[in-house]
């Protein structure tokens, strides 16, 4: 009997023995299942459900379409798009180059006028409140009330911006999930600590958050922790301490970086470590100017150690926890740490705990949800995600320079770099980077002293060899990222002064320069650069080096000193196109000198007599005629 033709039947092997496909399918079915709300309403959605970590992404800036969609989602409204409707989308920013549109500076008069208006409207810069709830409130009712309250808050801020077009409202957190983390921290904390950057404390401080804490419970306390205080000089800390005390603000100075460095040194010393063995940095005390200072100010300007900060937390917090503990648990005091991204909340917690418990990153917004860390048996810390509170700013460049907005995602680099060029003296920038910044003279439209953002970026990029493809012009965006990161990290240091104590008016440009004058001395340079400058000054016979006076004479790194009072030059490493010259001098040189080619004028062309002897066609005939003429003459 013949066998059947064709392929034999094979048993199909199950390639997915774990049933992963069914698990994903069932999960999708549950996500898109029909929901029945308590009021009887039926809800069904086909939206893609996101993971919790995606929901907690920080959103500080949205375009018009994303803003509309998020507002519609908060309002729980449905909408449809008509394909045939005559709708035209107009982009307001069309035709405007963000990279070059904000390279300007404010005059003293303009700054004072804006500051006066900002102080008038400061009461409208509020944080969203969580609606009242209790044990009887259901999950859906609370979510609905939270979205409605959050939507009203966003509308108030939008109206504030629309009615005051001359004021710039900073980008603020627009994701309600991130604000929910703040609400939980405020509700459970007995002491709420706002951590601010010492370089500009008022920008990072939210006055309304302190009000919200008191609204939650009058017994809760507030504390302003001025972190990175080691960047300030003693005089600058005195000025800020006077301002905080005059305004009744509870504050303290702290440096998480210095505290963590001391912890590392203790670990290296090991068992040989003894208390007092590691000495802190000594400061110069100006006894003449500090004679009339109150003992309170002298005590307040001290940068606290780790143990002193823990004692301060316990003294400021209520004696007993305001939160009722669960049955069988002991009462514990909870301290909430709140602040902007990148002000050092996680670093502060790591210094308090003594080991790395919280992930630290230079990218703003590393912490995604609030975390609780037990500091001791009776104290617990609550770390809130970095929140960008609504505030006023003179321009968006301030937010970039203060580390609020990430530099790697930056498109407008001219605005922030303009601030750096204005705040850091030209000679100090040249000393730090070893470059020469060629500025335009007054005849060319510049001021000859303060470089523009483009002049700084071009000089830095050409000295480092950062060139674009094609013709090979200076890669300004790349150079700006390096310079701005140095500014945020404190390599290029600038401290904003407090307002005047009498009337809260801001400092003028000249007063701000005087306030930061001590930051731009020879001793503030990196150690390797100081050694280079010492050798360069020794060759020039300079004993006492003054950067502002003597730097243009020295040759170091890519900076070539000028002889006999001439301007210094910069060595470039970007090829032939990297050489940078003054445009006016180039034109003059080309027009008058013609690159050393000189013309010689003899006689006008119409007086020239043509010499026919050079012609080839009649050359023999001309020779014969010349011979005949010679014969007749002889």
Phi and psi in degrees as a GROMACS rama.xvg file:
@    title "Ramachandran Plot"
@    xaxis  label "Phi"
@    yaxis  label "Psi"
@TYPE xy
-77.0096  142.264  UNK-2
-74.2735  157.745  UNK-3
-70.5621  136.938  UNK-4
-79.8812  163.46  UNK-5
105.352  174.367  UNK-6
-71.1107  146.734  UNK-7
-77.4091  150.426  UNK-8
-76.5071  124.99  UNK-9
-109.489  142.794  UNK-10
-76.3439  129.65  UNK-11
-76.362  128.015  UNK-12
-87.7072  135.036  UNK-13
-72.788  113.302  UNK-14
-82.1837  -7.96391  UNK-15
-129.991  72.9012  UNK-16
-66.6768  -19.5901  UNK-17
-82.9157  -12.4988  UNK-18
70.9304  34.0178  UNK-19
-66.2547  -36.8393  UNK-20
-62.2935  -40.9323  UNK-21
-67.2078  -35.2974  UNK-22
-65.1856  -42.2348  UNK-23
-66.7102  -40.4726  UNK-24
-64.7534  -42.8351  UNK-25
-67.2027  -35.1492  UNK-26
-64.7151  -41.1896  UNK-27
-65.6269  -37.1697  UNK-28
-65.5679  -39.3084  UNK-29
-67.6935  -36.5433  UNK-30
-65.4434  -39.1378  UNK-31
-99.9338  21.6658  UNK-32
-75.2815  161.324  UNK-33
-76.526  133.138  UNK-34
-109.882  142.549  UNK-35
-114.926  114.002  UNK-36
-75.8003  163.896  UNK-37
-59.0434  -28.8222  UNK-38
-83.3369  6.49785  UNK-39
93.2547  -5.58754  UNK-40
-72.1848  139.577  UNK-41
-98.2465  132.065  UNK-42
-126.556  136.088  UNK-43
-142.143  134.316  UNK-44
-136.507  147.331  UNK-45
-109.974  12.1811  UNK-46
-67.1001  152.25  UNK-47
-76.7398  124.358  UNK-48
-81.4558  131.684  UNK-49
-100.668  156.325  UNK-50
-70.2919  164.194  UNK-51
-62.9269  -37.2218  UNK-52
-68.6711  -26.8147  UNK-53
-72.5085  -37.6222  UNK-54
-64.3243  -28.2371  UNK-55
-91.5133  13.6733  UNK-56
-65.4069  139.208  UNK-57
-76.9253  130.608  UNK-58
-125.287  108.015  UNK-59
-108.412  -21.4593  UNK-60
-135.859  136.967  UNK-61
-136.37  146.192  UNK-62
-79.9393  178.025  UNK-63
-61.6566  -39.1377  UNK-64
-69.9619  -45.1931  UNK-65
-64.1505  -37.002  UNK-66
-63.5335  -41.4126  UNK-67
-65.2431  -43.503  UNK-68
-67.2991  -41.0443  UNK-69
-67.7992  -36.4968  UNK-70
-64.9882  -41.0876  UNK-71
-64.7355  -36.4943  UNK-72
-67.9434  -40.347  UNK-73
-64.9717  -39.1199  UNK-74
-77.0992  -5.88012  UNK-75
58.648  42.6042  UNK-76
-107.294  146.766  UNK-77
-105.011  147.979  UNK-78
-148.648  156.508  UNK-79
-126.713  152.568  UNK-80
-107.249  130.463  UNK-81
-92.6522  120.317  UNK-82
-65.2113  -32.9464  UNK-83
-97.1987  5.36927  UNK-84
-74.4388  145.535  UNK-85
-86.8808  81.6165  UNK-86
-116.314  131.964  UNK-87
-119.071  125.926  UNK-88
-90.7759  123.348  UNK-89
-106.731  123.344  UNK-90
-91.8718  115.456  UNK-91
-66.5597  -29.3958  UNK-92
-89.6656  8.90163  UNK-93
-66.2571  131.44  UNK-94
86.3236  -1.09541  UNK-95
-106.583  125.218  UNK-96
-92.0069  107.004  UNK-97
-61.0814  -26.4612  UNK-98
-71.4668  -21.5231  UNK-99
-125.053  4.04262  UNK-100
-91.2763  -11.7559  UNK-101
-119.464  21.4505  UNK-102
-87.0136  65.7491  UNK-103
-136.915  164.558  UNK-104
-123.206  156.498  UNK-105
-95.2047  138.539  UNK-106
-77.2835  166.544  UNK-107
-61.3129  -40.1907  UNK-108
-66.7836  -43.4108  UNK-109
-66.0241  -40.9585  UNK-110
-63.5922  -41.859  UNK-111
-66.5898  -37.5242  UNK-112
-66.9153  -43.2109  UNK-113
-65.8404  -39.5912  UNK-114
-64.9161  -38.3661  UNK-115
-62.9431  -41.6063  UNK-116
-70.2423  -36.0424  UNK-117
-64.0859  -39.7297  UNK-118
-67.9846  -31.8793  UNK-119
-67.8603  -38.3485  UNK-120
-97.8578  8.02758  UNK-121
-62.516  -28.4824  UNK-122
-66.4128  -19.3591  UNK-123
-86.4586  -5.06331  UNK-124
-86.2433  84.4018  UNK-125
-105.791  159.833  UNK-126
-100.543  150.439  UNK-127
-67.3105  139.283  UNK-128
-97.0846  146.879  UNK-129
-83.2508  130.911  UNK-130
-61.1682  155.675  UNK-131
-65.073  138.939  UNK-132
-148.524  157.892  UNK-133
-144.411  -166.028  UNK-134
-66.7729  -24.7643  UNK-135
-82.8065  -11.735  UNK-136
-75.56  128.786  UNK-137
-81.6928  166.316  UNK-138
-62.6645  -44.0023  UNK-139
-70.2717  -36.9437  UNK-140
-64.7505  -42.2912  UNK-141
-66.4158  -42.1223  UNK-142
-62.3059  -40.0999  UNK-143
-67.0204  -42.3614  UNK-144
-68.2301  -36.4423  UNK-145
-64.5483  -42.1064  UNK-146
-65.4537  -40.469  UNK-147
-64.6865  -43.0299  UNK-148
-66.1293  -39.2701  UNK-149
-67.4763  -37.0207  UNK-150
-65.9253  -41.4079  UNK-151
-63.3717  -37.4696  UNK-152
-64.7574  -42.7763  UNK-153
-66.6315  -35.159  UNK-154
-67.6238  -36.7859  UNK-155
-64.0055  -42.4416  UNK-156
-67.8615  -35.3066  UNK-157
-65.5729  -40.938  UNK-158
-65.795  -37.3789  UNK-159
-62.1527  -40.7338  UNK-160
-70.8797  -40.3828  UNK-161
-68.3831  -35.2639  UNK-162
-82.0749  -8.75894  UNK-163
-135.801  75.7618  UNK-164
-69.2862  -22.4492  UNK-165
-78.9939  -10.4215  UNK-166
-98.9916  144.253  UNK-167
-102.882  115.719  UNK-168
-88.2073  123.825  UNK-169
-65.0908  154.942  UNK-170
-58.9535  136.688  UNK-171
-130.477  166.014  UNK-172
-66.4557  125.136  UNK-173
-111.675  1.35496  UNK-174
-95.182  118.263  UNK-175
-65.0767  -28.8241  UNK-176
-64.2116  -33.0057  UNK-177
-72.6286  -38.2495  UNK-178
-66.17  -31.0846  UNK-179
-61.8923  -32.9593  UNK-180
-64.5343  -39.008  UNK-181
-65.0676  -42.7155  UNK-182
-58.5327  -42.5834  UNK-183
-67.0225  -39.7104  UNK-184
-65.3613  -42.8222  UNK-185
-65.9676  -39.9501  UNK-186
-67.6707  -34.6466  UNK-187
-96.8993  -10.4715  UNK-188
-89.736  142.213  UNK-189
-89.4043  -30.8481  UNK-190
-130.126  124.292  UNK-191
-105.095  118.146  UNK-192
-105.065  118.065  UNK-193
-89.9396  119.949  UNK-194
-96.6912  124.627  UNK-195
-125.207  159.334  UNK-196
-84.2119  129.941  UNK-197
-65.6013  -18.1136  UNK-198
-73.7928  -23.0469  UNK-199
-157.122  73.9797  UNK-200
-62.0858  -36.1638  UNK-201
-71.1154  -27.9414  UNK-202
-67.5336  -34.2677  UNK-203
-91.8814  -6.50172  UNK-204
-91.628  133.121  UNK-205
-107.921  109.046  UNK-206
-68.0919  -37.1808  UNK-207
-69.7191  -26.623  UNK-208
-63.4007  -38.4379  UNK-209
-63.8677  -37.5207  UNK-210
-65.1773  -41.9871  UNK-211
-62.1357  -38.1729  UNK-212
-61.7823  -43.435  UNK-213
-69.6029  -32.2521  UNK-214
-66.6414  -35.9196  UNK-215
-64.0631  -46.8141  UNK-216
-159.602  124.456  UNK-217
-62.8588  -23.2075  UNK-218
-80.0217  -14.6277  UNK-219
-68.2022  150.265  UNK-220
-118.672  155.212  UNK-221
-116.412  149.519  UNK-222
-147.068  135.142  UNK-223
-100.921  114.261  UNK-224
-100.43  109.426  UNK-225
-87.3216  95.6655  UNK-226
-83.7376  165.578  UNK-227
60.3725  33.8257  UNK-228
-70.445  -15.6125  UNK-229
-69.4655  -13.3819  UNK-230
-77.0808  -18.7334  UNK-231
-88.5604  146.921  UNK-232
-78.3638  169.489  UNK-233
-63.239  -40.4569  UNK-234
-63.3921  -38.1112  UNK-235
-68.7713  -38.4289  UNK-236
-66.0689  -35.9391  UNK-237
-63.2205  -42.9284  UNK-238
-62.5267  -43.6401  UNK-239
-70.2999  -36.8043  UNK-240
-63.5691  -41.2862  UNK-241
-59.9189  -41.0348  UNK-242
-67.4874  -47.283  UNK-243
-62.0712  -42.1561  UNK-244
-66.5321  -39.8544  UNK-245
-66.2822  -25.3438  UNK-246
-98.9701  4.53286  UNK-247
69.7358  32.5133  UNK-248
-95.7731  127.623  UNK-249
-79.9188  118.747  UNK-250
-145.338  169.44  UNK-251
-159.306  152.56  UNK-252
-96.29  140.683  UNK-253
-153.356  155.261  UNK-254
-135.616  104.022  UNK-255
-67.1011  -33.8796  UNK-256
-64.7444  -46.533  UNK-257
-65.583  -38.4718  UNK-258
-64.025  -41.9064  UNK-259
-67.9941  -33.9345  UNK-260
-65.1657  -39.6734  UNK-261
-64.8874  -36.8668  UNK-262
-63.9088  -40.4872  UNK-263
-63.8939  -40.3521  UNK-264
-65.1054  -37.3597  UNK-265
-64.8194  -39.9878  UNK-266
-64.9306  -39.4215  UNK-267
-66.1959  -38.3793  UNK-268
-67.7455  -32.308  UNK-269
65.1996  -133.622  UNK-270
-71.2272  -18.1927  UNK-271
-78.8286  -7.23018  UNK-272
-69.4014  137.011  UNK-273
-126.612  144.521  UNK-274
-56.8571  132.255  UNK-275
87.5867  -2.50076  UNK-276
-70.4681  -37.1206  UNK-277
-92.5645  115.895  UNK-278
-90.2203  140.722  UNK-279
-82.7048  167.43  UNK-280
-67.4266  128.421  UNK-281
-84.4725  144.291  UNK-282
-113.036  150.534  UNK-283
-78.2282  127.646  UNK-284
-106.15  122.737  UNK-285
-89.1919  93.9755  UNK-286
-65.3039  -31.192  UNK-287
-64.9975  -40.2239  UNK-288
-86.3226  -13.2769  UNK-289
-104.843  7.82094  UNK-290
-65.3934  -39.7968  UNK-291
-90.5738  7.37615  UNK-292
-80.4402  145.321  UNK-293
-70.5507  154.018  UNK-294
-64.1877  -28.4629  UNK-295
-64.1922  -42.88  UNK-296
-67.1343  -43.2145  UNK-297
-62.2577  -31.1457  UNK-298
-77.324  -35.2796  UNK-299
-74.9112  -27.3538  UNK-300
-79.3424  -4.01276  UNK-301
-70.7684  140.099  UNK-302
-85.4044  115.962  UNK-303
-69.134  149.491  UNK-304
-85.2929  179.031  UNK-305
-64.2774  -47.0186  UNK-306
-64.5752  -39.2112  UNK-307
-65.7586  -36.4922  UNK-308
-67.8961  -40.7828  UNK-309
-61.0998  -43.1417  UNK-310
-63.8618  -36.4963  UNK-311
-65.9935  -41.7326  UNK-312
-58.2749  -45.8812  UNK-313
-67.9221  -33.391  UNK-314
-74.7001  -31.8999  UNK-315
-80.5134  -31.8863  UNK-316
-74.2076  157.007  UNK-317
-59.1775  153.412  UNK-318
-63.8503  -33.7412  UNK-319
-124.482  151.262  UNK-320
-64.5994  139.396  UNK-321
-84.2104  -10.0662  UNK-322
-96.3325  128.521  UNK-323
-70.7238  122.059  UNK-324
-70.8149  158.607  UNK-325
-70.6751  157.471  UNK-326
-57.777  130.864  UNK-327
88.6358  -1.71289  UNK-328
-112.125  151.591  UNK-329
-85.3539  154.375  UNK-330
-69.3008  137.772  UNK-331
-136.878  136.208  UNK-332
-81.9141  131.021  UNK-333
-113.189  131.102  UNK-334
-118.096  118.532  UNK-335
-94.6955  134.657  UNK-336
-110.946  118.486  UNK-337
-127.663  149.409  UNK-338
169.803  177.736  UNK-339
-68.1225  165.092  UNK-340
-64.9896  145.452  UNK-341
68.3268  24.8087  UNK-342
-96.874  -7.32973  UNK-343
103.723  29.8297  UNK-344
-65.332  -49.255  UNK-345
-65.3454  -37.7141  UNK-346
-66.2967  -36.038  UNK-347
-64.2406  -42.8996  UNK-348
-64.0722  -42.3956  UNK-349
-62.1272  -36.7802  UNK-350
-69.5489  -35.3595  UNK-351
-71.3413  -41.6319  UNK-352
-74.565  -31.0343  UNK-353
94.6354  -1.70323  UNK-354
-151.568  165.41  UNK-355
-78.5916  97.0302  UNK-356
-99.8441  -24.6124  UNK-357
-120.281  135.938  UNK-358
-67.0166  135.724  UNK-359
-118.333  137.68  UNK-360
-147.932  150.297  UNK-361
-78.787  -12.1108  UNK-362
-77.4084  128.09  UNK-363
-60.2186  136.582  UNK-364
86.7008  35.3781  UNK-365
-69.3706  -43.8667  UNK-366
-75.7571  123.43  UNK-367
-99.2544  -26.1711  UNK-368
-146.44  159.287  UNK-369
-70.5203  143.188  UNK-370
-126.11  148.329  UNK-371
-113.109  130.947  UNK-372
-127.383  125.192  UNK-373
-80.594  114.471  UNK-374
-81.2839  -40.9112  UNK-375
-152.434  -170.834  UNK-376
-63.8278  -31.532  UNK-377
-114.245  3.45445  UNK-378
-131.47  133.255  UNK-379
-129.037  138.115  UNK-380
-100.165  141.537  UNK-381
-119.478  115.561  UNK-382
-97.0318  115.331  UNK-383
-91.1245  147.223  UNK-384
-59.2892  153.335  UNK-385
-63.2709  127.863  UNK-386
-119.841  132.365  UNK-387
-93.9376  105.994  UNK-388
-80.0515  152.223  UNK-389
-66.1144  135.364  UNK-390
-156.726  171.112  UNK-391
-99.8131  145.407  UNK-392
-141.726  158.411  UNK-393
-75.8923  -33.9726  UNK-394
-159.828  165.688  UNK-395
-70.8882  -18.8745  UNK-396
-60.7263  -29.1659  UNK-397
-63.3443  -38.0866  UNK-398
-67.6083  -36.3883  UNK-399
-68.4636  -44.8901  UNK-400
-66.9229  -24.5991  UNK-401
-92.1366  4.15315  UNK-402
79.1939  12.7102  UNK-403
-77.222  -44.9357  UNK-404
-98.7981  138.496  UNK-405
-66.6778  137.979  UNK-406
-76.6717  -34.5636  UNK-407
-66.7515  -20.5782  UNK-408
-100.58  18.0303  UNK-409
-81.5672  136.062  UNK-410
-109.112  -40.6325  UNK-411
-87.5538  98.0763  UNK-412
-100.819  -15.4132  UNK-413
-72.0362  -41.3511  UNK-414
-60.1532  -54.8094  UNK-415
-62.7776  -38.35  UNK-416
-67.8395  -30.4521  UNK-417
-61.9355  -41.1181  UNK-418
-62.2644  -41.7869  UNK-419
-63.2759  -44.142  UNK-420
-65.031  -32.2448  UNK-421
-77.3157  -36.7501  UNK-422
-83.7049  -38.1425  UNK-423
-94.3139  126.617  UNK-424
-58.04  149.427  UNK-425
-60.6749  -42.5878  UNK-426
-66.3713  -31.7944  UNK-427
-73.9366  -37.5474  UNK-428
-61.2902  -42.1164  UNK-429
-66.1814  -37.8718  UNK-430
-69.7883  -39.6174  UNK-431
-67.7648  -44.9528  UNK-432
-95.8068  -7.82949  UNK-433
65.7193  40.0426  UNK-434
-127.999  169.132  UNK-435
-117.202  123.806  UNK-436
-95.6307  112.754  UNK-437
-86.8788  115.1  UNK-438
-101.929  156.671  UNK-439
-75.3568  142.593  UNK-440
-76.9942  171.775  UNK-441
-64.8054  -30.9625  UNK-442
-68.5036  -23.4144  UNK-443
-95.0935  1.18425  UNK-444
106.455  -4.38969  UNK-445
-97.159  -172.359  UNK-446
-111.515  -5.75072  UNK-447
78.5441  -8.22815  UNK-448
-118.142  -59.2444  UNK-449
-91.1636  120.021  UNK-450
-73.6888  153.499  UNK-451
-79.7169  168.739  UNK-452
-61.7646  -39.8016  UNK-453
-68.161  -38.4095  UNK-454
-63.5881  -41.2815  UNK-455
-65.1935  -46.3573  UNK-456
-66.9702  -39.8893  UNK-457
-65.8806  -43.1528  UNK-458
-63.5324  -42.6397  UNK-459
-66.6301  -46.4414  UNK-460
-65.516  -41.3476  UNK-461
-70.3677  -35.9525  UNK-462
-68.0916  -32.6745  UNK-463
-90.2419  -8.11733  UNK-464
79.4293  24.4923  UNK-465
-87.0848  98.5188  UNK-466
-122.23  151.325  UNK-467
-83.5723  164.617  UNK-468
-74.9193  162.612  UNK-469
90.5942  -119.483  UNK-470
-66.4886  -32.1256  UNK-471
95.2595  43.6301  UNK-472
-81.5535  168.383  UNK-473
-64.8023  135.405  UNK-474
-83.7978  85.2569  UNK-475
-67.3447  -42.6168  UNK-476
-59.1589  -40.1826  UNK-477
-66.3955  -43.3836  UNK-478
-62.6497  -37.3336  UNK-479
-65.2731  -35.671  UNK-480
-64.2559  -41.3864  UNK-481
-65.1183  -45.1123  UNK-482
-68.0713  -42.5972  UNK-483
-67.3904  -35.8422  UNK-484
-66.7098  -36.7393  UNK-485
-63.6291  -35.8173  UNK-486
-68.9034  -45.0905  UNK-487
-65.4412  -37.8786  UNK-488
-77.9205  -8.91463  UNK-489
96.098  2.86454  UNK-490
-67.0059  -39.8367  UNK-491
-103.339  110.163  UNK-492
-106.585  134.624  UNK-493
-147.486  131.845  UNK-494
-114.643  125.609  UNK-495
-74.8773  128.7  UNK-496
-76.7601  156.886  UNK-497
-72.3237  161.524  UNK-498
-63.611  163.684  UNK-499
-62.8874  139.792  UNK-500
-66.4731  -28.5735  UNK-501
-74.6755  -47.6677  UNK-502
-133.668  9.97332  UNK-503
63.845  16.4806  UNK-504
-76.5574  150.816  UNK-505
-76.2143  160.24  UNK-506
-68.8472  148.949  UNK-507
-77.8443  171.824  UNK-508
-60.9924  -42.5712  UNK-509
-65.5792  -39.6462  UNK-510
-67.2939  -35.963  UNK-511
-67.0476  -37.2731  UNK-512
-65.4356  -39.98  UNK-513
-67.7306  -33.9373  UNK-514
-65.4253  -31.8771  UNK-515
-104.895  10.1954  UNK-516
-59.5685  -36.8725  UNK-517
-72.2874  -11.1447  UNK-518
-81.7393  -12.6117  UNK-519
-117.439  53.2841  UNK-520
-109.128  174.011  UNK-521
-61.5764  -36.2629  UNK-522
-69.484  -17.4636  UNK-523
-85.4  -5.66433  UNK-524
-78.0351  159.068  UNK-525
-60.6568  154.197  UNK-526
-61.4621  -42.0818  UNK-527
-64.15  -37.719  UNK-528
-69.1787  -36.1982  UNK-529
-62.45  -39.7448  UNK-530
-65.1319  -40.9959  UNK-531
-61.2793  -45.9279  UNK-532
-67.6617  -33.7661  UNK-533
-63.0351  -43.7801  UNK-534
-65.8636  -41.879  UNK-535
-65.2243  -39.1407  UNK-536
-68.871  -33.435  UNK-537
-65.4797  -38.7262  UNK-538
-66.9899  -29.8109  UNK-539
-88.8312  -2.74583  UNK-540
75.4649  27.5042  UNK-541
-97.882  119.584  UNK-542
-85.5731  -52.2977  UNK-543
-105.05  111.701  UNK-544
-87.8512  124.382  UNK-545
-114.152  114.598  UNK-546
-58.5935  -44.7982  UNK-547
-64.2793  -30.5602  UNK-548
-96.0312  -40.4802  UNK-549
-104.569  -9.12532  UNK-550
-63.5996  -36.0911  UNK-551
-66.2249  -14.7654  UNK-552
-88.6999  -17.543  UNK-553
-91.3681  149.45  UNK-554
-114.998  117.27  UNK-555
-157.745  149.207  UNK-556
48.9318  -124.889  UNK-557
-96.0608  13.874  UNK-558
-104.124  118.611  UNK-559
-105.884  118.762  UNK-560
-68.4131  150.433  UNK-561
-90.1112  146.905  UNK-562
-99.3226  142.762  UNK-563
54.8034  46.9317  UNK-564
77.6437  3.29004  UNK-565
-76.6577  163.616  UNK-566
-72.0231  144.705  UNK-567
-70.2515  166.897  UNK-568
-128.499  167.567  UNK-569
-122.916  137.045  UNK-570
-83.2233  129.797  UNK-571
-111.238  152.018  UNK-572
-127.252  31.2278  UNK-573
-114.579  20.3228  UNK-574
89.5637  -168.977  UNK-575
-63.4202  -36.8764  UNK-576
-72.3993  -15.5806  UNK-577
-77.7097  -13.7193  UNK-578
-67.3077  130.091  UNK-579
-115.397  124.422  UNK-580
-124.899  165.218  UNK-581
-73.9112  129.497  UNK-582
-64.8778  -41.2925  UNK-583
-66.6975  -41.5553  UNK-584
-64.5909  -37.4633  UNK-585
-62.3976  -43.4061  UNK-586
-63.3679  -43.6502  UNK-587
-63.3049  -41.2094  UNK-588
-65.2516  -42.0881  UNK-589
-67.4464  -37.7649  UNK-590
-78.7243  -44.9648  UNK-591
-91.4712  -38.7496  UNK-592
-95.997  -24.1554  UNK-593
51.621  40.8177  UNK-594
49.5273  48.6494  UNK-595
65.7049  19.1958  UNK-596
-96.3857  121.92  UNK-597
-112.305  135.787  UNK-598
-91.9635  146.186  UNK-599
-120.625  121.645  UNK-600
-99.7865  125.401  UNK-601
-103.435  -86.1636  UNK-602
-127.3  156.876  UNK-603
-58.4558  152.285  UNK-604
-66.0057  -28.4973  UNK-605
-78.596  -11.736  UNK-606
-92.5309  -8.1581  UNK-607
-69.8445  132.392  UNK-608
-94.0107  131.588  UNK-609
-73.2841  135.275  UNK-610
-101.003  108.445  UNK-611
-78.7591  -6.03303  UNK-612
-71.1144  -17.9174  UNK-613
-82.4775  -6.13206  UNK-614
-71.7577  142.123  UNK-615
-83.2426  -31.4001  UNK-616
-64.7306  -41.0466  UNK-617
-111.18  32.1036  UNK-618
-68.7145  -46.1653  UNK-619
-65.3424  -41.1819  UNK-620
-62.2345  -38.7014  UNK-621
-68.4465  -37.4643  UNK-622
-63.3739  -40.7966  UNK-623
-64.064  -43.2821  UNK-624
-63.9435  -35.2503  UNK-625
-67.5343  -38.7047  UNK-626
-65.1908  -43.053  UNK-627
-61.9394  -40.3995  UNK-628
-64.3329  -37.1659  UNK-629
-68.3953  -38.5398  UNK-630
-64.8572  -40.9611  UNK-631
-69.5157  -32.8138  UNK-632
-72.581  -33.1022  UNK-633
